[in-house]
């Protein structure tokens, strides 16, 4: 048994353990655990500094989860876009492939809270049907492995999936969404990385939400993956009491870059049953973006997006930098709120019909195939 698997066995996942360790009301925790599984591995537990801190809020259950009953269980309408179990096919050229229900730590804000931890809803028995679906759809060039956490699979099982996908000629890119570098970095081993680099182009998006999660162990995990040639991105969820502060986010983004992880997305927290207490006003996210752009490297500035309710996809949000217009002068402001004008270029009038005809005719005259045919006729 590997170290990470032994650490999983030592996780806190019962009402008795939570009552004994944190003084939780056992009956309340039992109700929460029945609806939304609890698991906190010893590594992530060790990052908690005080009750109610940003790490605590992400992993410890709260009675308020039971009170939030009005929000939808499936806010992104993933199930409606699922042609076969385990596959969500929403965008034209890519699919989401759920390969496990298990996580090494169950985030209290999870958008897939209705499914994780339940092997009846995300089952490994559907993996072959997912691969078969992808193989039968040549428009799919990009596959995102998710779950649960794909790194909860053994190296052997994960490689079987990667090999199956790489055997499909039209699959160009494979992405893995994993929180392991953040919540259980011991899972990232040289053996795992040596296996992964056989299946390039392979990308990994991980999930750090707070600077305290950047530790020597998580830095090592990211370094191992980067040294294996895997480009790393980060997807942060904006959460009340966790990271709803521009300075906290800037520190996180700068530390991620130092770990060779490119900030990719800041997500507005989804409207998910059992998680609404984490949501912040959109103005908070826009202010954070305003305090990043120009105040730190552009590499440290991710996209701020809302995953549109009902399955509309990701919609980027930006602070307002274009203030107005005066004739052909565009009025702009920069990160310091200094005002500038930029002379816009007027659109060129459409080409006259005669020019379009001549261009089309020229293409026909200089058609390479016709030139080759003409040259062959001349030789005869």
DOVO-758198 format. One record per residue (C-alpha): residue number from 1; y negated, z, x negated; residue in three letters. Coordinates in steps of 0.5 Angstrom, whole numbers, plus 500, padded with zeros to 3 digits. Each point is the difference from the previous one (the first is absolute). Layout:
<bavos>
<bavo i="NUM" Y="Y" Z="Z" X="X" aa="ALA"/>
...
</bavos>
This chain:
<bavos>
<bavo i="1" Y="500" Z="500" X="500" aa="UNK"/>
<bavo i="2" Y="493" Z="498" X="497" aa="UNK"/>
<bavo i="3" Y="494" Z="505" X="500" aa="UNK"/>
<bavo i="4" Y="497" Z="497" X="506" aa="UNK"/>
<bavo i="5" Y="506" Z="501" X="504" aa="UNK"/>
<bavo i="6" Y="501" Z="507" X="498" aa="UNK"/>
<bavo i="7" Y="492" Z="501" X="502" aa="UNK"/>
<bavo i="8" Y="501" Z="497" X="507" aa="UNK"/>
<bavo i="9" Y="506" Z="505" X="501" aa="UNK"/>
<bavo i="10" Y="495" Z="506" X="498" aa="UNK"/>
<bavo i="11" Y="495" Z="497" X="505" aa="UNK"/>
<bavo i="12" Y="497" Z="505" X="506" aa="UNK"/>
<bavo i="13" Y="502" Z="497" X="507" aa="UNK"/>
<bavo i="14" Y="502" Z="505" X="504" aa="UNK"/>
<bavo i="15" Y="496" Z="505" X="505" aa="UNK"/>
<bavo i="16" Y="503" Z="506" X="496" aa="UNK"/>
<bavo i="17" Y="498" Z="498" X="494" aa="UNK"/>
<bavo i="18" Y="493" Z="498" X="502" aa="UNK"/>
<bavo i="19" Y="499" Z="507" X="504" aa="UNK"/>
<bavo i="20" Y="503" Z="504" X="493" aa="UNK"/>
<bavo i="21" Y="496" Z="496" X="495" aa="UNK"/>
<bavo i="22" Y="493" Z="499" X="504" aa="UNK"/>
<bavo i="23" Y="500" Z="505" X="506" aa="UNK"/>
<bavo i="24" Y="501" Z="494" X="505" aa="UNK"/>
<bavo i="25" Y="502" Z="502" X="507" aa="UNK"/>
<bavo i="26" Y="507" Z="498" X="501" aa="UNK"/>
<bavo i="27" Y="500" Z="498" X="507" aa="UNK"/>
<bavo i="28" Y="494" Z="495" X="499" aa="UNK"/>
<bavo i="29" Y="503" Z="497" X="493" aa="UNK"/>
<bavo i="30" Y="507" Z="499" X="504" aa="UNK"/>
<bavo i="31" Y="496" Z="496" X="505" aa="UNK"/>
<bavo i="32" Y="496" Z="496" X="495" aa="UNK"/>
<bavo i="33" Y="507" Z="498" X="496" aa="UNK"/>
<bavo i="34" Y="503" Z="498" X="506" aa="UNK"/>
<bavo i="35" Y="495" Z="495" X="502" aa="UNK"/>
<bavo i="36" Y="497" Z="498" X="493" aa="UNK"/>
<bavo i="37" Y="505" Z="502" X="494" aa="UNK"/>
<bavo i="38" Y="497" Z="504" X="494" aa="UNK"/>
<bavo i="39" Y="502" Z="500" X="493" aa="UNK"/>
<bavo i="40" Y="496" Z="502" X="494" aa="UNK"/>
<bavo i="41" Y="504" Z="499" X="493" aa="UNK"/>
<bavo i="42" Y="498" Z="506" X="495" aa="UNK"/>
<bavo i="43" Y="496" Z="495" X="495" aa="UNK"/>
<bavo i="44" Y="495" Z="498" X="506" aa="UNK"/>
<bavo i="45" Y="500" Z="508" X="502" aa="UNK"/>
<bavo i="46" Y="498" Z="502" X="493" aa="UNK"/>
<bavo i="47" Y="494" Z="496" X="501" aa="UNK"/>
<bavo i="48" Y="497" Z="505" X="505" aa="UNK"/>
<bavo i="49" Y="494" Z="504" X="498" aa="UNK"/>
<bavo i="50" Y="498" Z="504" X="506" aa="UNK"/>
<bavo i="51" Y="502" Z="500" X="507" aa="UNK"/>
<bavo i="52" Y="497" Z="494" X="504" aa="UNK"/>
<bavo i="53" Y="498" Z="496" X="494" aa="UNK"/>
<bavo i="54" Y="501" Z="493" X="500" aa="UNK"/>
<bavo i="55" Y="507" Z="500" X="497" aa="UNK"/>
<bavo i="56" Y="502" Z="505" X="505" aa="UNK"/>
<bavo i="57" Y="497" Z="496" X="506" aa="UNK"/>
<bavo i="58" Y="504" Z="494" X="498" aa="UNK"/>
<bavo i="59" Y="507" Z="503" X="500" aa="UNK"/>
<bavo i="60" Y="500" Z="507" X="504" aa="UNK"/>
<bavo i="61" Y="500" Z="499" X="508" aa="UNK"/>
<bavo i="62" Y="495" Z="502" X="504" aa="UNK"/>
<bavo i="63" Y="501" Z="503" X="508" aa="UNK"/>
<bavo i="64" Y="494" Z="495" X="502" aa="UNK"/>
<bavo i="65" Y="506" Z="494" X="499" aa="UNK"/>
<bavo i="66" Y="503" Z="502" X="506" aa="UNK"/>
<bavo i="67" Y="493" Z="500" X="504" aa="UNK"/>
<bavo i="68" Y="498" Z="493" X="498" aa="UNK"/>
<bavo i="69" Y="504" Z="497" X="506" aa="UNK"/>
<bavo i="70" Y="495" Z="494" X="502" aa="UNK"/>
<bavo i="71" Y="501" Z="496" X="494" aa="UNK"/>
<bavo i="72" Y="505" Z="494" X="500" aa="UNK"/>
<bavo i="73" Y="506" Z="501" X="496" aa="UNK"/>
<bavo i="74" Y="500" Z="493" X="497" aa="UNK"/>
<bavo i="75" Y="492" Z="498" X="499" aa="UNK"/>
<bavo i="76" Y="501" Z="494" X="497" aa="UNK"/>
<bavo i="77" Y="505" Z="497" X="504" aa="UNK"/>
<bavo i="78" Y="506" Z="499" X="495" aa="UNK"/>
<bavo i="79" Y="505" Z="500" X="505" aa="UNK"/>
<bavo i="80" Y="498" Z="495" X="504" aa="UNK"/>
<bavo i="81" Y="499" Z="495" X="494" aa="UNK"/>
<bavo i="82" Y="507" Z="502" X="498" aa="UNK"/>
<bavo i="83" Y="505" Z="494" X="501" aa="UNK"/>
<bavo i="84" Y="506" Z="504" X="497" aa="UNK"/>
<bavo i="85" Y="501" Z="507" X="498" aa="UNK"/>
<bavo i="86" Y="496" Z="502" X="494" aa="UNK"/>
<bavo i="87" Y="496" Z="494" X="500" aa="UNK"/>
<bavo i="88" Y="493" Z="499" X="502" aa="UNK"/>
<bavo i="89" Y="497" Z="493" X="500" aa="UNK"/>
<bavo i="90" Y="493" Z="500" X="501" aa="UNK"/>
<bavo i="91" Y="496" Z="496" X="495" aa="UNK"/>
<bavo i="92" Y="502" Z="492" X="499" aa="UNK"/>
<bavo i="93" Y="503" Z="501" X="493" aa="UNK"/>
<bavo i="94" Y="502" Z="507" X="499" aa="UNK"/>
<bavo i="95" Y="505" Z="505" X="503" aa="UNK"/>
<bavo i="96" Y="500" Z="508" X="500" aa="UNK"/>
<bavo i="97" Y="508" Z="502" X="498" aa="UNK"/>
<bavo i="98" Y="502" Z="507" X="502" aa="UNK"/>
<bavo i="99" Y="505" Z="502" X="496" aa="UNK"/>
<bavo i="100" Y="501" Z="507" X="501" aa="UNK"/>
<bavo i="101" Y="498" Z="506" X="504" aa="UNK"/>
<bavo i="102" Y="500" Z="505" X="495" aa="UNK"/>
<bavo i="103" Y="494" Z="503" X="496" aa="UNK"/>
<bavo i="104" Y="499" Z="505" X="494" aa="UNK"/>
<bavo i="105" Y="494" Z="503" X="504" aa="UNK"/>
<bavo i="106" Y="499" Z="499" X="507" aa="UNK"/>
<bavo i="107" Y="492" Z="499" X="500" aa="UNK"/>
<bavo i="108" Y="497" Z="504" X="506" aa="UNK"/>
<bavo i="109" Y="495" Z="494" X="501" aa="UNK"/>
<bavo i="110" Y="506" Z="494" X="500" aa="UNK"/>
<bavo i="111" Y="498" Z="494" X="505" aa="UNK"/>
<bavo i="112" Y="508" Z="499" X="501" aa="UNK"/>
<bavo i="113" Y="501" Z="507" X="502" aa="UNK"/>
<bavo i="114" Y="504" Z="498" X="506" aa="UNK"/>
<bavo i="115" Y="506" Z="497" X="495" aa="UNK"/>
<bavo i="116" Y="500" Z="504" X="493" aa="UNK"/>
<bavo i="117" Y="506" Z="504" X="499" aa="UNK"/>
<bavo i="118" Y="504" Z="497" X="506" aa="UNK"/>
<bavo i="119" Y="505" Z="496" X="497" aa="UNK"/>
<bavo i="120" Y="501" Z="497" X="507" aa="UNK"/>
<bavo i="121" Y="493" Z="497" X="500" aa="UNK"/>
<bavo i="122" Y="500" Z="497" X="493" aa="UNK"/>
<bavo i="123" Y="507" Z="499" X="498" aa="UNK"/>
<bavo i="124" Y="503" Z="497" X="494" aa="UNK"/>
<bavo i="125" Y="506" Z="497" X="504" aa="UNK"/>
<bavo i="126" Y="494" Z="495" X="502" aa="UNK"/>
<bavo i="127" Y="498" Z="498" X="493" aa="UNK"/>
<bavo i="128" Y="505" Z="494" X="500" aa="UNK"/>
<bavo i="129" Y="497" Z="497" X="507" aa="UNK"/>
<bavo i="130" Y="493" Z="501" X="496" aa="UNK"/>
<bavo i="131" Y="502" Z="496" X="494" aa="UNK"/>
<bavo i="132" Y="503" Z="495" X="505" aa="UNK"/>
<bavo i="133" Y="494" Z="499" X="504" aa="UNK"/>
<bavo i="134" Y="496" Z="499" X="494" aa="UNK"/>
<bavo i="135" Y="504" Z="495" X="497" aa="UNK"/>
<bavo i="136" Y="500" Z="496" X="507" aa="UNK"/>
<bavo i="137" Y="492" Z="500" X="500" aa="UNK"/>
<bavo i="138" Y="498" Z="495" X="494" aa="UNK"/>
<bavo i="139" Y="492" Z="502" X="502" aa="UNK"/>
<bavo i="140" Y="502" Z="507" X="497" aa="UNK"/>
<bavo i="141" Y="498" Z="500" X="493" aa="UNK"/>
<bavo i="142" Y="498" Z="508" X="499" aa="UNK"/>
<bavo i="143" Y="504" Z="506" X="502" aa="UNK"/>
<bavo i="144" Y="498" Z="507" X="500" aa="UNK"/>
<bavo i="145" Y="505" Z="505" X="500" aa="UNK"/>
<bavo i="146" Y="498" Z="507" X="503" aa="UNK"/>
<bavo i="147" Y="503" Z="505" X="505" aa="UNK"/>
<bavo i="148" Y="501" Z="506" X="498" aa="UNK"/>
<bavo i="149" Y="499" Z="499" X="493" aa="UNK"/>
<bavo i="150" Y="504" Z="494" X="497" aa="UNK"/>
<bavo i="151" Y="501" Z="505" X="493" aa="UNK"/>
<bavo i="152" Y="504" Z="505" X="504" aa="UNK"/>
<bavo i="153" Y="506" Z="495" X="500" aa="UNK"/>
<bavo i="154" Y="504" Z="500" X="493" aa="UNK"/>
<bavo i="155" Y="499" Z="495" X="495" aa="UNK"/>
<bavo i="156" Y="506" Z="496" X="502" aa="UNK"/>
<bavo i="157" Y="498" Z="500" X="507" aa="UNK"/>
<bavo i="158" Y="493" Z="498" X="499" aa="UNK"/>
<bavo i="159" Y="502" Z="494" X="495" aa="UNK"/>
<bavo i="160" Y="505" Z="497" X="505" aa="UNK"/>
<bavo i="161" Y="494" Z="499" X="505" aa="UNK"/>
<bavo i="162" Y="496" Z="497" X="494" aa="UNK"/>
<bavo i="163" Y="505" Z="496" X="498" aa="UNK"/>
<bavo i="164" Y="501" Z="498" X="507" aa="UNK"/>
<bavo i="165" Y="493" Z="498" X="501" aa="UNK"/>
<bavo i="166" Y="500" Z="496" X="493" aa="UNK"/>
<bavo i="167" Y="505" Z="496" X="502" aa="UNK"/>
<bavo i="168" Y="496" Z="497" X="506" aa="UNK"/>
<bavo i="169" Y="496" Z="494" X="497" aa="UNK"/>
<bavo i="170" Y="494" Z="501" X="504" aa="UNK"/>
<bavo i="171" Y="499" Z="507" X="499" aa="UNK"/>
<bavo i="172" Y="494" Z="500" X="494" aa="UNK"/>
<bavo i="173" Y="498" Z="507" X="500" aa="UNK"/>
<bavo i="174" Y="503" Z="507" X="501" aa="UNK"/>
<bavo i="175" Y="496" Z="506" X="501" aa="UNK"/>
<bavo i="176" Y="502" Z="507" X="501" aa="UNK"/>
<bavo i="177" Y="496" Z="506" X="503" aa="UNK"/>
<bavo i="178" Y="502" Z="506" X="497" aa="UNK"/>
<bavo i="179" Y="497" Z="507" X="500" aa="UNK"/>
<bavo i="180" Y="505" Z="503" X="494" aa="UNK"/>
<bavo i="181" Y="495" Z="499" X="494" aa="UNK"/>
<bavo i="182" Y="496" Z="505" X="504" aa="UNK"/>
<bavo i="183" Y="505" Z="505" X="504" aa="UNK"/>
<bavo i="184" Y="506" Z="499" X="495" aa="UNK"/>
<bavo i="185" Y="498" Z="497" X="494" aa="UNK"/>
<bavo i="186" Y="507" Z="502" X="497" aa="UNK"/>
<bavo i="187" Y="503" Z="494" X="504" aa="UNK"/>
<bavo i="188" Y="497" Z="495" X="495" aa="UNK"/>
<bavo i="189" Y="505" Z="500" X="495" aa="UNK"/>
<bavo i="190" Y="500" Z="495" X="494" aa="UNK"/>
<bavo i="191" Y="507" Z="498" X="503" aa="UNK"/>
<bavo i="192" Y="496" Z="498" X="507" aa="UNK"/>
<bavo i="193" Y="495" Z="496" X="496" aa="UNK"/>
<bavo i="194" Y="505" Z="496" X="496" aa="UNK"/>
<bavo i="195" Y="503" Z="498" X="507" aa="UNK"/>
<bavo i="196" Y="494" Z="498" X="503" aa="UNK"/>
<bavo i="197" Y="497" Z="496" X="495" aa="UNK"/>
<bavo i="198" Y="506" Z="495" X="501" aa="UNK"/>
<bavo i="199" Y="497" Z="498" X="507" aa="UNK"/>
<bavo i="200" Y="493" Z="498" X="498" aa="UNK"/>
<bavo i="201" Y="495" Z="498" X="503" aa="UNK"/>
<bavo i="202" Y="500" Z="507" X="503" aa="UNK"/>
<bavo i="203" Y="494" Z="504" X="502" aa="UNK"/>
<bavo i="204" Y="500" Z="508" X="502" aa="UNK"/>
<bavo i="205" Y="495" Z="503" X="504" aa="UNK"/>
<bavo i="206" Y="500" Z="508" X="499" aa="UNK"/>
<bavo i="207" Y="496" Z="505" X="504" aa="UNK"/>
<bavo i="208" Y="496" Z="505" X="497" aa="UNK"/>
<bavo i="209" Y="495" Z="504" X="505" aa="UNK"/>
<bavo i="210" Y="496" Z="505" X="495" aa="UNK"/>
<bavo i="211" Y="499" Z="501" X="493" aa="UNK"/>
<bavo i="212" Y="504" Z="506" X="499" aa="UNK"/>
<bavo i="213" Y="506" Z="495" X="501" aa="UNK"/>
<bavo i="214" Y="499" Z="497" X="493" aa="UNK"/>
<bavo i="215" Y="504" Z="504" X="496" aa="UNK"/>
<bavo i="216" Y="504" Z="499" X="493" aa="UNK"/>
<bavo i="217" Y="506" Z="499" X="504" aa="UNK"/>
<bavo i="218" Y="497" Z="495" X="505" aa="UNK"/>
<bavo i="219" Y="496" Z="496" X="494" aa="UNK"/>
<bavo i="220" Y="507" Z="500" X="496" aa="UNK"/>
<bavo i="221" Y="503" Z="496" X="507" aa="UNK"/>
<bavo i="222" Y="494" Z="495" X="500" aa="UNK"/>
<bavo i="223" Y="500" Z="499" X="493" aa="UNK"/>
<bavo i="224" Y="508" Z="498" X="500" aa="UNK"/>
<bavo i="225" Y="499" Z="496" X="506" aa="UNK"/>
<bavo i="226" Y="494" Z="496" X="497" aa="UNK"/>
<bavo i="227" Y="504" Z="500" X="493" aa="UNK"/>
<bavo i="228" Y="505" Z="496" X="504" aa="UNK"/>
<bavo i="229" Y="495" Z="495" X="502" aa="UNK"/>
<bavo i="230" Y="499" Z="502" X="507" aa="UNK"/>
<bavo i="231" Y="493" Z="499" X="503" aa="UNK"/>
<bavo i="232" Y="498" Z="507" X="503" aa="UNK"/>
<bavo i="233" Y="495" Z="501" X="506" aa="UNK"/>
<bavo i="234" Y="498" Z="506" X="504" aa="UNK"/>
<bavo i="235" Y="500" Z="501" X="507" aa="UNK"/>
<bavo i="236" Y="496" Z="506" X="502" aa="UNK"/>
<bavo i="237" Y="499" Z="503" X="507" aa="UNK"/>
<bavo i="238" Y="493" Z="503" X="502" aa="UNK"/>
<bavo i="239" Y="501" Z="507" X="503" aa="UNK"/>
<bavo i="240" Y="496" Z="506" X="502" aa="UNK"/>
<bavo i="241" Y="501" Z="506" X="496" aa="UNK"/>
<bavo i="242" Y="503" Z="496" X="494" aa="UNK"/>
<bavo i="243" Y="496" Z="494" X="497" aa="UNK"/>
<bavo i="244" Y="494" Z="499" X="505" aa="UNK"/>
<bavo i="245" Y="495" Z="501" X="494" aa="UNK"/>
<bavo i="246" Y="497" Z="494" X="496" aa="UNK"/>
<bavo i="247" Y="501" Z="504" X="494" aa="UNK"/>
<bavo i="248" Y="507" Z="502" X="501" aa="UNK"/>
<bavo i="249" Y="502" Z="493" X="501" aa="UNK"/>
<bavo i="250" Y="496" Z="497" X="494" aa="UNK"/>
<bavo i="251" Y="504" Z="505" X="496" aa="UNK"/>
<bavo i="252" Y="506" Z="498" X="503" aa="UNK"/>
<bavo i="253" Y="499" Z="492" X="499" aa="UNK"/>
<bavo i="254" Y="498" Z="501" X="493" aa="UNK"/>
<bavo i="255" Y="506" Z="504" X="498" aa="UNK"/>
<bavo i="256" Y="504" Z="495" X="503" aa="UNK"/>
<bavo i="257" Y="497" Z="495" X="496" aa="UNK"/>
<bavo i="258" Y="502" Z="504" X="494" aa="UNK"/>
<bavo i="259" Y="507" Z="500" X="502" aa="UNK"/>
<bavo i="260" Y="500" Z="492" X="501" aa="UNK"/>
<bavo i="261" Y="500" Z="501" X="507" aa="UNK"/>
<bavo i="262" Y="495" Z="495" X="504" aa="UNK"/>
<bavo i="263" Y="497" Z="503" X="506" aa="UNK"/>
<bavo i="264" Y="502" Z="495" X="505" aa="UNK"/>
<bavo i="265" Y="498" Z="503" X="507" aa="UNK"/>
<bavo i="266" Y="497" Z="506" X="504" aa="UNK"/>
<bavo i="267" Y="503" Z="501" X="506" aa="UNK"/>
<bavo i="268" Y="496" Z="503" X="506" aa="UNK"/>
<bavo i="269" Y="505" Z="505" X="503" aa="UNK"/>
<bavo i="270" Y="504" Z="496" X="506" aa="UNK"/>
<bavo i="271" Y="500" Z="503" X="507" aa="UNK"/>
<bavo i="272" Y="507" Z="503" X="500" aa="UNK"/>
<bavo i="273" Y="503" Z="505" X="504" aa="UNK"/>
<bavo i="274" Y="501" Z="507" X="496" aa="UNK"/>
<bavo i="275" Y="494" Z="498" X="495" aa="UNK"/>
<bavo i="276" Y="494" Z="499" X="503" aa="UNK"/>
<bavo i="277" Y="497" Z="506" X="497" aa="UNK"/>
<bavo i="278" Y="500" Z="497" X="494" aa="UNK"/>
<bavo i="279" Y="495" Z="494" X="502" aa="UNK"/>
<bavo i="280" Y="493" Z="500" X="498" aa="UNK"/>
<bavo i="281" Y="494" Z="496" X="503" aa="UNK"/>
<bavo i="282" Y="499" Z="492" X="497" aa="UNK"/>
<bavo i="283" Y="493" Z="502" X="497" aa="UNK"/>
<bavo i="284" Y="504" Z="505" X="495" aa="UNK"/>
<bavo i="285" Y="504" Z="494" X="497" aa="UNK"/>
<bavo i="286" Y="494" Z="496" X="500" aa="UNK"/>
<bavo i="287" Y="496" Z="505" X="496" aa="UNK"/>
<bavo i="288" Y="506" Z="501" X="495" aa="UNK"/>
<bavo i="289" Y="500" Z="492" X="499" aa="UNK"/>
<bavo i="290" Y="492" Z="501" X="499" aa="UNK"/>
<bavo i="291" Y="501" Z="505" X="495" aa="UNK"/>
<bavo i="292" Y="505" Z="496" X="496" aa="UNK"/>
<bavo i="293" Y="497" Z="493" X="500" aa="UNK"/>
<bavo i="294" Y="495" Z="500" X="494" aa="UNK"/>
<bavo i="295" Y="501" Z="507" X="498" aa="UNK"/>
<bavo i="296" Y="507" Z="499" X="497" aa="UNK"/>
<bavo i="297" Y="504" Z="494" X="497" aa="UNK"/>
<bavo i="298" Y="501" Z="494" X="505" aa="UNK"/>
<bavo i="299" Y="508" Z="501" X="498" aa="UNK"/>
<bavo i="300" Y="499" Z="507" X="503" aa="UNK"/>
<bavo i="301" Y="498" Z="497" X="507" aa="UNK"/>
<bavo i="302" Y="505" Z="499" X="505" aa="UNK"/>
<bavo i="303" Y="500" Z="497" X="507" aa="UNK"/>
<bavo i="304" Y="498" Z="504" X="506" aa="UNK"/>
<bavo i="305" Y="504" Z="498" X="506" aa="UNK"/>
<bavo i="306" Y="502" Z="502" X="507" aa="UNK"/>
<bavo i="307" Y="507" Z="498" X="502" aa="UNK"/>
<bavo i="308" Y="498" Z="497" X="506" aa="UNK"/>
<bavo i="309" Y="504" Z="504" X="506" aa="UNK"/>
<bavo i="310" Y="505" Z="496" X="504" aa="UNK"/>
<bavo i="311" Y="502" Z="496" X="494" aa="UNK"/>
<bavo i="312" Y="493" Z="496" X="498" aa="UNK"/>
<bavo i="313" Y="501" Z="500" X="493" aa="UNK"/>
<bavo i="314" Y="496" Z="503" X="495" aa="UNK"/>
<bavo i="315" Y="492" Z="499" X="501" aa="UNK"/>
<bavo i="316" Y="496" Z="502" X="494" aa="UNK"/>
<bavo i="317" Y="493" Z="504" X="500" aa="UNK"/>
<bavo i="318" Y="494" Z="500" X="496" aa="UNK"/>
<bavo i="319" Y="494" Z="503" X="500" aa="UNK"/>
<bavo i="320" Y="494" Z="496" X="502" aa="UNK"/>
<bavo i="321" Y="497" Z="497" X="494" aa="UNK"/>
<bavo i="322" Y="497" Z="494" X="503" aa="UNK"/>
<bavo i="323" Y="494" Z="503" X="504" aa="UNK"/>
<bavo i="324" Y="497" Z="493" X="503" aa="UNK"/>
<bavo i="325" Y="497" Z="494" X="499" aa="UNK"/>
<bavo i="326" Y="493" Z="496" X="499" aa="UNK"/>
<bavo i="327" Y="501" Z="493" X="501" aa="UNK"/>
<bavo i="328" Y="504" Z="498" X="494" aa="UNK"/>
<bavo i="329" Y="499" Z="507" X="497" aa="UNK"/>
<bavo i="330" Y="506" Z="504" X="500" aa="UNK"/>
<bavo i="331" Y="498" Z="508" X="500" aa="UNK"/>
<bavo i="332" Y="505" Z="504" X="496" aa="UNK"/>
<bavo i="333" Y="500" Z="507" X="497" aa="UNK"/>
<bavo i="334" Y="504" Z="503" X="494" aa="UNK"/>
<bavo i="335" Y="504" Z="506" X="499" aa="UNK"/>
<bavo i="336" Y="493" Z="504" X="499" aa="UNK"/>
<bavo i="337" Y="497" Z="497" X="506" aa="UNK"/>
<bavo i="338" Y="495" Z="496" X="496" aa="UNK"/>
<bavo i="339" Y="498" Z="494" X="504" aa="UNK"/>
<bavo i="340" Y="501" Z="492" X="498" aa="UNK"/>
<bavo i="341" Y="499" Z="494" X="503" aa="UNK"/>
<bavo i="342" Y="505" Z="494" X="498" aa="UNK"/>
<bavo i="343" Y="498" Z="493" X="502" aa="UNK"/>
<bavo i="344" Y="506" Z="497" X="504" aa="UNK"/>
<bavo i="345" Y="502" Z="493" X="499" aa="UNK"/>
<bavo i="346" Y="499" Z="495" X="506" aa="UNK"/>
<bavo i="347" Y="506" Z="497" X="502" aa="UNK"/>
<bavo i="348" Y="501" Z="492" X="499" aa="UNK"/>
<bavo i="349" Y="500" Z="496" X="505" aa="UNK"/>
<bavo i="350" Y="506" Z="496" X="502" aa="UNK"/>
<bavo i="351" Y="502" Z="494" X="496" aa="UNK"/>
<bavo i="352" Y="498" Z="494" X="504" aa="UNK"/>
<bavo i="353" Y="506" Z="496" X="503" aa="UNK"/>
<bavo i="354" Y="500" Z="494" X="495" aa="UNK"/>
<bavo i="355" Y="501" Z="505" X="494" aa="UNK"/>
<bavo i="356" Y="506" Z="503" X="504" aa="UNK"/>
<bavo i="357" Y="503" Z="493" X="501" aa="UNK"/>
<bavo i="358" Y="498" Z="498" X="493" aa="UNK"/>
<bavo i="359" Y="504" Z="506" X="497" aa="UNK"/>
<bavo i="360" Y="506" Z="499" X="504" aa="UNK"/>
<bavo i="361" Y="500" Z="493" X="499" aa="UNK"/>
<bavo i="362" Y="500" Z="502" X="492" aa="UNK"/>
<bavo i="363" Y="505" Z="505" X="501" aa="UNK"/>
<bavo i="364" Y="504" Z="494" X="503" aa="UNK"/>
<bavo i="365" Y="499" Z="495" X="494" aa="UNK"/>
<bavo i="366" Y="501" Z="505" X="495" aa="UNK"/>
<bavo i="367" Y="507" Z="502" X="503" aa="UNK"/>
<bavo i="368" Y="505" Z="501" X="494" aa="UNK"/>
<bavo i="369" Y="506" Z="497" X="503" aa="UNK"/>
<bavo i="370" Y="496" Z="494" X="502" aa="UNK"/>
<bavo i="371" Y="498" Z="499" X="493" aa="UNK"/>
<bavo i="372" Y="507" Z="501" X="497" aa="UNK"/>
<bavo i="373" Y="502" Z="495" X="505" aa="UNK"/>
<bavo i="374" Y="495" Z="495" X="499" aa="UNK"/>
<bavo i="375" Y="501" Z="501" X="492" aa="UNK"/>
<bavo i="376" Y="508" Z="499" X="501" aa="UNK"/>
<bavo i="377" Y="498" Z="493" X="504" aa="UNK"/>
<bavo i="378" Y="496" Z="498" X="494" aa="UNK"/>
<bavo i="379" Y="505" Z="501" X="496" aa="UNK"/>
<bavo i="380" Y="505" Z="496" X="504" aa="UNK"/>
</bavos>
